[in-house]
Amino acid sequence: MRKTVVAPWTEHWLERYREEEALLKAVFPKEERVDIHHIGSTSVSHIGYAKPIIDMLVVVKSIAKVDEYNEAMMRLGYEPRGEQGIAGRRYFAKGGDQRTHHVHIYDPEEAKAYGELKLRLAKQFPDQVHEYQEGKASFCREILRKAMSWASGNADASHR
């Protein structure tokens, strides 16, 4: 059973990120990836406290090719979870119930659009976390709708 644990921020998290980044670079060849980022609370030194899970964003040239690397990710201890509810993303978790790492993979267009949305929502709803979260969820539902429409062969579907 998973439990929520919050710990004081430590530079050790940056070291763990750098170690994992090197492993991910070995899995996703340079010609497939655009960049890798340390994201989430463990990447912010003055946050004070965070869940000790290293979140990483991998931006790839083609999200469709990511599934070809599932076995390599499994050898590193990651569980491939597909889109995990967010169309256009691939998600991997490491550590089972004692989670240590999350890897979120997007292509550049979706990653940029999602990041820009989060910035707009944070400015629009600085004190209304629920509204911020609903705005993100709406984006994810729309991406899913587009993906489903595209997958069903609807030529009018707008997709990236």
C-alpha positions in Angstrom: 0.0 0.0 0.0 1.3 3.4 -1.0 1.7 6.1 1.7 2.3 9.8 1.3 5.7 10.7 2.7 7.1 14.2 2.8 10.7 14.8 3.6 13.0 17.9 3.9 14.5 18.9 0.6 18.0 17.6 0.0 20.7 17.9 -2.6 20.7 14.1 -2.8 17.6 14.4 -5.0 19.6 16.4 -7.6 22.2 13.6 -7.5 19.5 11.0 -8.0 18.1 12.9 -10.9 21.5 13.2 -12.6 22.1 9.5 -12.2 18.7 8.6 -13.6 19.1 11.2 -16.4 22.3 9.3 -17.6 20.4 6.0 -17.6 17.5 7.6 -19.6 19.9 9.0 -22.1 21.2 5.5 -22.6 17.7 4.2 -23.2 16.4 7.0 -25.5 19.0 7.6 -28.2 20.0 11.2 -29.0 18.2 11.0 -32.4 14.9 10.2 -30.6 15.0 12.6 -27.7 14.9 16.4 -27.5 15.7 16.9 -23.8 15.3 15.6 -20.3 14.3 17.8 -17.4 14.1 17.4 -13.6 10.6 18.6 -12.7 8.3 18.6 -9.7 9.0 19.5 -6.1 12.3 17.7 -5.8 13.7 20.0 -8.4 13.0 23.2 -6.3 15.6 23.6 -3.6 13.8 26.3 -1.6 10.6 24.4 -1.5 11.6 23.1 1.9 9.7 19.8 1.8 8.5 17.4 -0.9 7.5 13.8 -1.6 10.9 12.1 -2.2 10.0 11.0 -5.7 12.1 12.2 -8.6 9.9 13.5 -11.4 11.4 13.7 -14.9 10.1 15.0 -18.2 11.5 13.5 -21.3 10.7 15.3 -24.5 10.9 13.0 -27.6 10.6 13.6 -31.3 7.9 11.0 -31.7 5.6 9.9 -28.9 4.6 6.8 -31.0 8.1 5.4 -30.8 8.3 5.4 -27.0 6.6 2.1 -26.6 9.5 0.5 -28.5 11.6 1.3 -25.4 9.3 -0.3 -22.8 11.6 -3.4 -22.3 14.7 -1.2 -21.8 12.8 0.9 -19.2 11.7 -2.3 -17.5 15.3 -3.4 -17.2 15.9 -0.1 -15.3 13.0 -1.0 -12.9 10.3 1.1 -14.5 6.8 -0.1 -15.0 5.4 1.1 -18.4 1.9 2.6 -17.8 1.1 3.9 -21.3 -0.8 7.2 -21.3 -2.1 6.7 -17.7 -5.1 8.8 -18.4 -3.4 11.6 -20.4 -3.5 11.2 -24.2 -0.2 12.0 -25.9 1.9 11.1 -22.9 3.8 8.0 -21.9 4.3 7.4 -18.2 6.7 5.2 -16.3 6.9 4.6 -12.5 9.8 3.1 -10.6 9.8 1.6 -7.1 6.4 0.0 -6.8 4.6 1.0 -3.6 7.8 2.8 -2.4 7.9 5.0 -5.5 11.3 6.6 -6.3 10.9 8.0 -9.8 8.3 9.1 -12.3 9.0 9.6 -16.0 6.6 11.6 -18.1 7.2 11.6 -21.8 5.7 14.0 -24.3 6.5 15.2 -27.8 7.6 18.9 -28.0 4.2 20.3 -29.2 2.1 18.7 -26.4 4.7 19.4 -23.7 4.9 23.1 -24.7 1.1 23.5 -24.9 0.7 21.8 -21.5 3.4 24.0 -19.9 1.9 27.2 -21.3 -1.6 26.1 -20.1 -0.2 25.5 -16.6 1.4 29.0 -16.6 -1.9 30.7 -17.7 -3.9 28.8 -15.2 -1.5 29.6 -12.3 -1.8 33.3 -13.2 -5.6 33.1 -13.6 -6.3 31.1 -10.4 -3.4 31.8 -8.0 -5.5 31.0 -4.9 -7.9 28.5 -6.4 -6.1 25.2 -6.7 -9.3 23.3 -7.7 -9.8 25.7 -10.7 -6.2 25.2 -11.7 -6.5 21.5 -11.5 -9.8 21.5 -13.5 -8.2 23.6 -16.2 -5.4 21.0 -16.6 -8.0 18.1 -16.5 -10.0 19.9 -19.3 -6.8 20.1 -21.5 -6.2 16.4 -20.9 -9.8 15.5 -21.7 -9.5 17.5 -25.0 -6.3 15.8 -26.0 -7.9 12.4 -25.3 -11.0 13.4 -27.4 -8.8 14.4 -30.3 -6.8 11.2 -30.0 -9.9 9.1 -29.9 -11.4 10.9 -32.9 -8.2 10.6 -34.8 -7.9 6.9 -34.0 -11.4 6.2 -35.2 -10.5 7.7 -38.6 -12.4 11.0 -38.3 -10.6 13.1 -40.9 -12.0 16.3 -39.4 -10.3 15.7 -36.1 -7.9 18.3 -35.1 -4.7 16.9 -33.7 -1.1 17.8 -33.3 
